[in-house]
């Protein structure tokens, strides 16, 4: 039995599914609970590379979720990760905005999370309020399904991913996404935190 098959079997037999957080043609994200310990986790299963999740396995950072297990087989990835308790920035920013001090703190913490990713050659490619959870005073960057390992020789991204308004222009096929793409997204996020106006088209 492969690691991927073992992970699927373990989640099926040893965990209860509490709720589905996200479902799309690409995959599913669910909250599961370990039957014996009662501990909650996030379980991801999607079509695409799991290389970034595998590289995060040994990483401990207060601004990134801990990855418990990640496996890939035939283009399918399964990931079991820490469940981060808290509200997303998207939820907190509904009709509101942060103070300058709060916005600075969140931005600095996001930069710390991205430093870890960039140091191992990864680009997140989808930094946005929905992918940032505030756990007490800590901002935690989540969801690496769109993340990739940066390839210098690549002329452009083979798949268009990201959120309009937050994604850098090169993510729409003009050039390969790199660390600067994430910096662009953070700058868009900072403007949103300070003004309460989303950069997404049609927002007021």
Secondary structure, 3 states (H helix, E strand, C coil): CCHHHHHHHHHHHHEEEEEEEEEECCEEEEEEEECCCCCEEEEEEEECCCHHHHHHCCCCCCCECCEEEEEEECCEEEEEEECCCCEEHHHHCCCCCCCHHHHHHHHHHHHHHHHHHHHCCEECCCCCHHHEEEECCEEEECCCCCCEECCCCCCCCCCCCCCCCCCCHHHHCCCCCCHHHHHHHHHHHHHHHHHCCCCCCCCC
